[in-house]
Amino acid sequence: MKNYWVLSLIIGLIVLFFFPEPETNFLSYFLTAIFFIVLTIMLFKKFKK
């Protein structure tokens, strides 16, 4: 379970470093936020089982 969190944080940090300006790259920030929300929901569902 912990590996998923570490992997998702690393991916998120890499994405934020590749797209450093939220004003010009709003779509990438929006998609990253959606990705983290979906990942969190999936992990909570897996954790409850």
N, CA, C and O atoms as a Maestro MAE file, in Angstrom:
{
 s_m_m2io_version
 :::
 2.0.0
}

f_m_ct {
 s_m_title
 :::
 protein
 m_atom[196] {
  # First column is atom index #
  i_m_mmod_type
  r_m_x_coord
  r_m_y_coord
  r_m_z_coord
  i_m_residue_number
  s_m_chain_name
  s_m_pdb_residue_name
  s_m_pdb_atom_name
  i_m_atomic_number
  :::
  1 25 0.835 -1.196 0.000 1 A "MET " " N  " 7
  2 3 0.000 0.000 0.000 1 A "MET " " CA " 6
  3 2 0.873 1.251 0.000 1 A "MET " " C  " 6
  4 15 0.565 2.229 -0.680 1 A "MET " " O  " 8
  5 25 1.953 1.215 0.757 2 A "LYS " " N  " 7
  6 3 2.794 2.402 0.864 2 A "LYS " " CA " 6
  7 2 3.513 2.700 -0.451 2 A "LYS " " C  " 6
  8 15 3.793 3.858 -0.758 2 A "LYS " " O  " 8
  9 25 3.810 1.659 -1.223 3 A "ASN " " N  " 7
  10 3 4.516 1.864 -2.484 3 A "ASN " " CA " 6
  11 2 3.694 2.688 -3.461 3 A "ASN " " C  " 6
  12 15 4.249 3.479 -4.223 3 A "ASN " " O  " 8
  13 25 2.370 2.513 -3.448 4 A "TYR " " N  " 7
  14 3 1.518 3.290 -4.346 4 A "TYR " " CA " 6
  15 2 1.597 4.777 -4.023 4 A "TYR " " C  " 6
  16 15 1.649 5.612 -4.927 4 A "TYR " " O  " 8
  17 25 1.607 5.106 -2.737 5 A "TRP " " N  " 7
  18 3 1.670 6.518 -2.345 5 A "TRP " " CA " 6
  19 2 2.997 7.130 -2.754 5 A "TRP " " C  " 6
  20 15 3.028 8.245 -3.275 5 A "TRP " " O  " 8
  21 25 4.092 6.419 -2.525 6 A "VAL " " N  " 7
  22 3 5.415 6.935 -2.878 6 A "VAL " " CA " 6
  23 2 5.517 7.119 -4.383 6 A "VAL " " C  " 6
  24 15 6.016 8.142 -4.854 6 A "VAL " " O  " 8
  25 25 5.046 6.133 -5.141 7 A "LEU " " N  " 7
  26 3 5.098 6.222 -6.597 7 A "LEU " " CA " 6
  27 2 4.257 7.381 -7.107 7 A "LEU " " C  " 6
  28 15 4.686 8.105 -8.005 7 A "LEU " " O  " 8
  29 25 3.070 7.566 -6.550 8 A "SER " " N  " 7
  30 3 2.211 8.660 -7.008 8 A "SER " " CA " 6
  31 2 2.813 10.015 -6.656 8 A "SER " " C  " 6
  32 15 2.696 10.957 -7.439 8 A "SER " " O  " 8
  33 25 3.451 10.132 -5.501 9 A "LEU " " N  " 7
  34 3 4.090 11.398 -5.139 9 A "LEU " " CA " 6
  35 2 5.259 11.710 -6.061 9 A "LEU " " C  " 6
  36 15 5.449 12.862 -6.450 9 A "LEU " " O  " 8
  37 25 6.045 10.693 -6.414 10 A "ILE " " N  " 7
  38 3 7.166 10.902 -7.330 10 A "ILE " " CA " 6
  39 2 6.662 11.334 -8.695 10 A "ILE " " C  " 6
  40 15 7.212 12.260 -9.291 10 A "ILE " " O  " 8
  41 25 5.621 10.676 -9.200 11 A "ILE " " N  " 7
  42 3 5.049 11.051 -10.497 11 A "ILE " " CA " 6
  43 2 4.514 12.477 -10.445 11 A "ILE " " C  " 6
  44 15 4.713 13.249 -11.383 11 A "ILE " " O  " 8
  45 25 3.837 12.831 -9.356 12 A "GLY " " N  " 7
  46 3 3.299 14.185 -9.218 12 A "GLY " " CA " 6
  47 2 4.392 15.238 -9.194 12 A "GLY " " C  " 6
  48 15 4.255 16.288 -9.822 12 A "GLY " " O  " 8
  49 25 5.475 14.970 -8.477 13 A "LEU " " N  " 7
  50 3 6.573 15.934 -8.428 13 A "LEU " " CA " 6
  51 2 7.247 16.080 -9.779 13 A "LEU " " C  " 6
  52 15 7.628 17.185 -10.165 13 A "LEU " " O  " 8
  53 25 7.400 14.974 -10.507 14 A "ILE " " N  " 7
  54 3 7.994 15.043 -11.846 14 A "ILE " " CA " 6
  55 2 7.125 15.880 -12.767 14 A "ILE " " C  " 6
  56 15 7.631 16.711 -13.521 14 A "ILE " " O  " 8
  57 25 5.805 15.661 -12.709 15 A "VAL " " N  " 7
  58 3 4.886 16.437 -13.555 15 A "VAL " " CA " 6
  59 2 4.958 17.913 -13.201 15 A "VAL " " C  " 6
  60 15 4.959 18.762 -14.092 15 A "VAL " " O  " 8
  61 25 5.018 18.233 -11.905 16 A "LEU " " N  " 7
  62 3 5.085 19.641 -11.507 16 A "LEU " " CA " 6
  63 2 6.400 20.280 -11.934 16 A "LEU " " C  " 6
  64 15 6.424 21.473 -12.236 16 A "LEU " " O  " 8
  65 25 7.491 19.527 -11.967 17 A "PHE " " N  " 7
  66 3 8.754 20.093 -12.429 17 A "PHE " " CA " 6
  67 2 8.764 20.288 -13.941 17 A "PHE " " C  " 6
  68 15 9.391 21.222 -14.440 17 A "PHE " " O  " 8
  69 25 8.073 19.415 -14.674 18 A "PHE " " N  " 7
  70 3 8.013 19.578 -16.123 18 A "PHE " " CA " 6
  71 2 7.091 20.719 -16.527 18 A "PHE " " C  " 6
  72 15 7.282 21.325 -17.581 18 A "PHE " " O  " 8
  73 25 6.087 21.021 -15.694 19 A "PHE " " N  " 7
  74 3 5.142 22.105 -15.994 19 A "PHE " " CA " 6
  75 2 5.160 23.093 -14.833 19 A "PHE " " C  " 6
  76 15 4.264 23.066 -13.990 19 A "PHE " " O  " 8
  77 25 6.174 23.973 -14.775 20 A "PRO " " N  " 7
  78 3 6.351 24.805 -13.580 20 A "PRO " " CA " 6
  79 2 5.401 25.991 -13.474 20 A "PRO " " C  " 6
  80 15 5.263 26.562 -12.392 20 A "PRO " " O  " 8
  81 25 4.741 26.380 -14.564 21 A "GLU " " N  " 7
  82 3 3.902 27.577 -14.527 21 A "GLU " " CA " 6
  83 2 2.434 27.196 -14.686 21 A "GLU " " C  " 6
  84 15 2.015 26.812 -15.778 21 A "GLU " " O  " 8
  85 25 1.651 27.296 -13.622 22 A "PRO " " N  " 7
  86 3 0.236 26.912 -13.727 22 A "PRO " " CA " 6
  87 2 -0.578 27.853 -14.607 22 A "PRO " " C  " 6
  88 15 -1.642 27.473 -15.095 22 A "PRO " " O  " 8
  89 25 -0.086 29.087 -14.820 23 A "GLU " " N  " 7
  90 3 -0.833 30.017 -15.666 23 A "GLU " " CA " 6
  91 2 -0.826 29.569 -17.123 23 A "GLU " " C  " 6
  92 15 -1.837 29.675 -17.818 23 A "GLU " " O  " 8
  93 25 0.313 29.070 -17.580 24 A "THR " " N  " 7
  94 3 0.416 28.672 -18.986 24 A "THR " " CA " 6
  95 2 0.096 27.200 -19.191 24 A "THR " " C  " 6
  96 15 -0.235 26.786 -20.302 24 A "THR " " O  " 8
  97 25 0.192 26.411 -18.138 25 A "ASN " " N  " 7
  98 3 -0.039 24.968 -18.264 25 A "ASN " " CA " 6
  99 2 -1.157 24.528 -17.334 25 A "ASN " " C  " 6
  100 15 -1.002 23.579 -16.565 25 A "ASN " " O  " 8
  101 25 -2.291 25.228 -17.411 26 A "PHE " " N  " 7
  102 3 -3.402 24.917 -16.504 26 A "PHE " " CA " 6
  103 2 -3.942 23.521 -16.756 26 A "PHE " " C  " 6
  104 15 -4.344 22.834 -15.817 26 A "PHE " " O  " 8
  105 25 -3.957 23.089 -18.020 27 A "LEU " " N  " 7
  106 3 -4.506 21.775 -18.347 27 A "LEU " " CA " 6
  107 2 -3.696 20.664 -17.688 27 A "LEU " " C  " 6
  108 15 -4.270 19.696 -17.188 27 A "LEU " " O  " 8
  109 25 -2.382 20.789 -17.679 28 A "SER " " N  " 7
  110 3 -1.560 19.752 -17.060 28 A "SER " " CA " 6
  111 2 -1.795 19.701 -15.552 28 A "SER " " C  " 6
  112 15 -1.849 18.618 -14.970 28 A "SER " " O  " 8
  113 25 -1.937 20.863 -14.918 29 A "TYR " " N  " 7
  114 3 -2.234 20.877 -13.487 29 A "TYR " " CA " 6
  115 2 -3.602 20.274 -13.209 29 A "TYR " " C  " 6
  116 15 -3.776 19.533 -12.241 29 A "TYR " " O  " 8
  117 25 -4.573 20.594 -14.060 30 A "PHE " " N  " 7
  118 3 -5.930 20.077 -13.896 30 A "PHE " " CA " 6
  119 2 -5.944 18.555 -14.033 30 A "PHE " " C  " 6
  120 15 -6.566 17.863 -13.228 30 A "PHE " " O  " 8
  121 25 -5.258 18.037 -15.051 31 A "LEU " " N  " 7
  122 3 -5.213 16.589 -15.261 31 A "LEU " " CA " 6
  123 2 -4.445 15.894 -14.136 31 A "LEU " " C  " 6
  124 15 -4.803 14.789 -13.728 31 A "LEU " " O  " 8
  125 25 -3.389 16.540 -13.635 32 A "THR " " N  " 7
  126 3 -2.651 15.959 -12.517 32 A "THR " " CA " 6
  127 2 -3.526 15.881 -11.273 32 A "THR " " C  " 6
  128 15 -3.491 14.887 -10.548 32 A "THR " " O  " 8
  129 25 -4.315 16.932 -11.024 33 A "ALA " " N  " 7
  130 3 -5.213 16.930 -9.868 33 A "ALA " " CA " 6
  131 2 -6.260 15.829 -10.004 33 A "ALA " " C  " 6
  132 15 -6.548 15.127 -9.035 33 A "ALA " " O  " 8
  133 25 -6.828 15.672 -11.193 34 A "ILE " " N  " 7
  134 3 -7.815 14.611 -11.416 34 A "ILE " " CA " 6
  135 2 -7.173 13.239 -11.213 34 A "ILE " " C  " 6
  136 15 -7.779 12.345 -10.622 34 A "ILE " " O  " 8
  137 25 -5.942 13.078 -11.705 35 A "PHE " " N  " 7
  138 3 -5.226 11.814 -11.542 35 A "PHE " " CA " 6
  139 2 -5.055 11.473 -10.062 35 A "PHE " " C  " 6
  140 15 -5.285 10.334 -9.656 35 A "PHE " " O  " 8
  141 25 -4.651 12.463 -9.252 36 A "PHE " " N  " 7
  142 3 -4.452 12.205 -7.828 36 A "PHE " " CA " 6
  143 2 -5.765 11.912 -7.120 36 A "PHE " " C  " 6
  144 15 -5.807 11.077 -6.217 36 A "PHE " " O  " 8
  145 25 -6.845 12.594 -7.522 37 A "ILE " " N  " 7
  146 3 -8.148 12.332 -6.903 37 A "ILE " " CA " 6
  147 2 -8.609 10.911 -7.208 37 A "ILE " " C  " 6
  148 15 -9.067 10.196 -6.317 37 A "ILE " " O  " 8
  149 25 -8.486 10.504 -8.473 38 A "VAL " " N  " 7
  150 3 -8.891 9.145 -8.861 38 A "VAL " " CA " 6
  151 2 -8.013 8.109 -8.170 38 A "VAL " " C  " 6
  152 15 -8.508 7.084 -7.702 38 A "VAL " " O  " 8
  153 25 -6.709 8.375 -8.107 39 A "LEU " " N  " 7
  154 3 -5.790 7.445 -7.450 39 A "LEU " " CA " 6
  155 2 -6.130 7.298 -5.970 39 A "LEU " " C  " 6
  156 15 -6.097 6.192 -5.431 39 A "LEU " " O  " 8
  157 25 -6.456 8.411 -5.311 40 A "THR " " N  " 7
  158 3 -6.811 8.364 -3.897 40 A "THR " " CA " 6
  159 2 -8.086 7.562 -3.677 40 A "THR " " C  " 6
  160 15 -8.160 6.756 -2.749 40 A "THR " " O  " 8
  161 25 -9.088 7.775 -4.523 41 A "ILE " " N  " 7
  162 3 -10.339 7.027 -4.392 41 A "ILE " " CA " 6
  163 2 -10.096 5.534 -4.594 41 A "ILE " " C  " 6
  164 15 -10.629 4.710 -3.851 41 A "ILE " " O  " 8
  165 25 -9.292 5.186 -5.596 42 A "MET " " N  " 7
  166 3 -9.003 3.775 -5.855 42 A "MET " " CA " 6
  167 2 -8.252 3.147 -4.684 42 A "MET " " C  " 6
  168 15 -8.532 2.010 -4.305 42 A "MET " " O  " 8
  169 25 -7.297 3.887 -4.109 43 A "LEU " " N  " 7
  170 3 -6.534 3.341 -2.989 43 A "LEU " " CA " 6
  171 2 -7.410 3.159 -1.754 43 A "LEU " " C  " 6
  172 15 -7.251 2.179 -1.026 43 A "LEU " " O  " 8
  173 25 -8.340 4.096 -1.507 44 A "PHE " " N  " 7
  174 3 -9.228 3.937 -0.354 44 A "PHE " " CA " 6
  175 2 -10.161 2.752 -0.544 44 A "PHE " " C  " 6
  176 15 -10.442 2.029 0.411 44 A "PHE " " O  " 8
  177 25 -10.644 2.543 -1.764 45 A "LYS " " N  " 7
  178 3 -11.504 1.379 -2.013 45 A "LYS " " CA " 6
  179 2 -10.727 0.084 -1.815 45 A "LYS " " C  " 6
  180 15 -11.254 -0.884 -1.267 45 A "LYS " " O  " 8
  181 25 -9.475 0.068 -2.261 46 A "LYS " " N  " 7
  182 3 -8.654 -1.124 -2.113 46 A "LYS " " CA " 6
  183 2 -8.318 -1.356 -0.641 46 A "LYS " " C  " 6
  184 15 -8.242 -2.498 -0.187 46 A "LYS " " O  " 8
  185 25 -8.119 -0.270 0.098 47 A "PHE " " N  " 7
  186 3 -7.752 -0.375 1.509 47 A "PHE " " CA " 6
  187 2 -8.907 -0.894 2.348 47 A "PHE " " C  " 6
  188 15 -8.683 -1.619 3.318 47 A "PHE " " O  " 8
  189 25 -10.132 -0.542 1.999 48 A "LYS " " N  " 7
  190 3 -11.297 -0.975 2.776 48 A "LYS " " CA " 6
  191 2 -11.617 -2.448 2.572 48 A "LYS " " C  " 6
  192 15 -12.260 -3.053 3.430 48 A "LYS " " O  " 8
  193 25 -11.187 -3.044 1.462 49 A "LYS " " N  " 7
  194 3 -11.515 -4.447 1.193 49 A "LYS " " CA " 6
  195 2 -10.698 -5.381 2.049 49 A "LYS " " C  " 6
  196 15 -10.848 -6.599 1.951 49 A "LYS " " O  " 8
  :::
 }
 m_bond[195] {
  # First column is bond index #
  i_m_from
  i_m_to
  i_m_order
  :::
  1 1 2 1
  2 2 3 1
  3 3 4 2
  4 3 5 1
  5 5 6 1
  6 6 7 1
  7 7 8 2
  8 7 9 1
  9 9 10 1
  10 10 11 1
  11 11 12 2
  12 11 13 1
  13 13 14 1
  14 14 15 1
  15 15 16 2
  16 15 17 1
  17 17 18 1
  18 18 19 1
  19 19 20 2
  20 19 21 1
  21 21 22 1
  22 22 23 1
  23 23 24 2
  24 23 25 1
  25 25 26 1
  26 26 27 1
  27 27 28 2
  28 27 29 1
  29 29 30 1
  30 30 31 1
  31 31 32 2
  32 31 33 1
  33 33 34 1
  34 34 35 1
  35 35 36 2
  36 35 37 1
  37 37 38 1
  38 38 39 1
  39 39 40 2
  40 39 41 1
  41 41 42 1
  42 42 43 1
  43 43 44 2
  44 43 45 1
  45 45 46 1
  46 46 47 1
  47 47 48 2
  48 47 49 1
  49 49 50 1
  50 50 51 1
  51 51 52 2
  52 51 53 1
  53 53 54 1
  54 54 55 1
  55 55 56 2
  56 55 57 1
  57 57 58 1
  58 58 59 1
  59 59 60 2
  60 59 61 1
  61 61 62 1
  62 62 63 1
  63 63 64 2
  64 63 65 1
  65 65 66 1
  66 66 67 1
  67 67 68 2
  68 67 69 1
  69 69 70 1
  70 70 71 1
  71 71 72 2
  72 71 73 1
  73 73 74 1
  74 74 75 1
  75 75 76 2
  76 75 77 1
  77 77 78 1
  78 78 79 1
  79 79 80 2
  80 79 81 1
  81 81 82 1
  82 82 83 1
  83 83 84 2
  84 83 85 1
  85 85 86 1
  86 86 87 1
  87 87 88 2
  88 87 89 1
  89 89 90 1
  90 90 91 1
  91 91 92 2
  92 91 93 1
  93 93 94 1
  94 94 95 1
  95 95 96 2
  96 95 97 1
  97 97 98 1
  98 98 99 1
  99 99 100 2
  100 99 101 1
  101 101 102 1
  102 102 103 1
  103 103 104 2
  104 103 105 1
  105 105 106 1
  106 106 107 1
  107 107 108 2
  108 107 109 1
  109 109 110 1
  110 110 111 1
  111 111 112 2
  112 111 113 1
  113 113 114 1
  114 114 115 1
  115 115 116 2
  116 115 117 1
  117 117 118 1
  118 118 119 1
  119 119 120 2
  120 119 121 1
  121 121 122 1
  122 122 123 1
  123 123 124 2
  124 123 125 1
  125 125 126 1
  126 126 127 1
  127 127 128 2
  128 127 129 1
  129 129 130 1
  130 130 131 1
  131 131 132 2
  132 131 133 1
  133 133 134 1
  134 134 135 1
  135 135 136 2
  136 135 137 1
  137 137 138 1
  138 138 139 1
  139 139 140 2
  140 139 141 1
  141 141 142 1
  142 142 143 1
  143 143 144 2
  144 143 145 1
  145 145 146 1
  146 146 147 1
  147 147 148 2
  148 147 149 1
  149 149 150 1
  150 150 151 1
  151 151 152 2
  152 151 153 1
  153 153 154 1
  154 154 155 1
  155 155 156 2
  156 155 157 1
  157 157 158 1
  158 158 159 1
  159 159 160 2
  160 159 161 1
  161 161 162 1
  162 162 163 1
  163 163 164 2
  164 163 165 1
  165 165 166 1
  166 166 167 1
  167 167 168 2
  168 167 169 1
  169 169 170 1
  170 170 171 1
  171 171 172 2
  172 171 173 1
  173 173 174 1
  174 174 175 1
  175 175 176 2
  176 175 177 1
  177 177 178 1
  178 178 179 1
  179 179 180 2
  180 179 181 1
  181 181 182 1
  182 182 183 1
  183 183 184 2
  184 183 185 1
  185 185 186 1
  186 186 187 1
  187 187 188 2
  188 187 189 1
  189 189 190 1
  190 190 191 1
  191 191 192 2
  192 191 193 1
  193 193 194 1
  194 194 195 1
  195 195 196 2
  :::
 }
}
